[in-house]
Each structure stands twice: as C-alpha cells, then as structure tokens.
Amino acid sequence: MRKLILSLAVVAFVSFSLSAQVSNSEKNVPAKSVEQQSIEKKKKAEQQKLEKQRLANKQAQNSQANNPNAPIATFDKLVHDYGTIEQYADGNCEFKFTNTGKEPLILSNVRSS
C-alpha cells in the first residue's frame, strides 16, 4: 500500500513538473525569481517617486519664475573644503543664508548629506 501511494505521488509530481516546464517554454519568457520581481518593483517605485519630485520641482520653479516677489535664499558660501581632518575632530560646518526675496522663505523637508 505504501509503495502504491508513493508511486502515485511521484507520478503526480513528475507530471506537474513537466506541465510547468511546458507552459514556461511555450511563453518563450524566462521565469523570474521572486527576488528579481521584488527588485524590479522597488526600482519602479523609486523611478515613480523621482518623477513626482521632478514634476513638483518644475512646478515650484515655474511658480517662482512668474512671481517677482518670490523668496530667494542667498548663501554666504556653497562649498566648504575641510582639507585634512584629524581623527575624532569636530566636522561641523555652518552654511549661513539670508532671504533676499520679498515673501517669507519656508524651509521644509530639509536633510543633510
């Protein structure tokens, strides 16, 4: 009885495997692993996010270009050269800016790099 059940299980497994291989070969498309699919989804989501940011930046630039009273951030310096830094030295640097526009300057989503 055990041999019969085991034989049926093996036959079912082999037939299922062959049918899966035939369906993949008929499509002429290589099967993608779950990891590849998740990586592709992440890349697509990142691309969509970047595209939304680009669109928002472009809209903000257009609205500022049309407004002569728009806020303007003027920095005292744009680059800071640290030179050679000793170990455990303080690496802080301040960038000072002023609003030279006529409307209030609102800073949002500020991040350092």
N, C-alpha and C positions, 0 to 999 in steps of 0.2 A: 504494500500500500504506500509506503514511504517513497519507494522508487517511482511509482506512478505519479505521485504529487510533485516530486522533484523534477521528473521528466516534463510534466506539463508546465511547470514554472519556467524551466529552461527554454522550452519551445515558445512560450509566450514572450519571454524576454528577447529571444533572438528575432522573432517576427516583429516585435515593436521596434527594435534597434534598426532592422532593415527598412522598415517603413519610414522611420525618421530620417534615415540617410537618403532614401529615395526622394522624399519631399524636399530636402535641402538641396540636393543635386539638381532637381527639376527647376528650382528657382534661379540657379546659377548665381546665387548670392551667398558669400561665405557667412557662416553663422558668427555672430558677435558674442563675446563673453559678457557677463553681467558687469564686469569691471569696465570694459570698453564702453558699454552703454551708459554707465553712470558718469564716466569721464566726459563723454560727448554731451550729456545733459548739463553737466557743470559748465563746460565751455560755452554752450549755447546760452545758458543763463547769464554768464559773465558778459558775453557779447551783447545781449539784450540790455543789461544794466549799463554797460558803457555807452551804448547807443542812446539810451534815455538821458544819461548825463550829458552827452554831446548836444542833444537836442535842447536840454534845459539851459546849457551854457550859451548856445547860439541864440536862444530866445532872450536870455538876460542881456547879452551883448547888443542885440537889436534894440531892446527897450532902452538901454543906456545910451546908445548912439543917437536915439531920437530925442532924448531928454538932455537939454543943455545944463540943467541943474543937478544932474546925477552925481552921486558921491564918487569921489576919486581918492583912492589910497595912494599916498606918496611915501615911499620908503626912503630912509636915510642911506641904506645900503642893501643890496640884493644878494651879495655873496660874502661869506666870511671864511677866510683861509686860516685854519688852525695851525698850519705848519706842523712841526713835530711836537707831539703831546707825550708827556711822560706818563708812566703808568700811575693809575689812581688819581690823575689830575682832574680838576673840575673842567668839564667840557661844555659848560653853559655859554650861550651867546644870546644876546637880545637884539632883536630887529625892531627898531622904532619906526612908526609911521604916523602920518597925520592925514586927516580928511581934508583935502583941499577943494572938495565939491561943496555945493550949497545945500544938499539934503543930508540927513543923517546916514552914516555908514553902519550897516548892520552886518556883523560877522556871525556866520552860522556854519556848523559842521567843520570847525577848524581842527586840523590834525597836523602833527609834526611828522617829519620823515626821518 
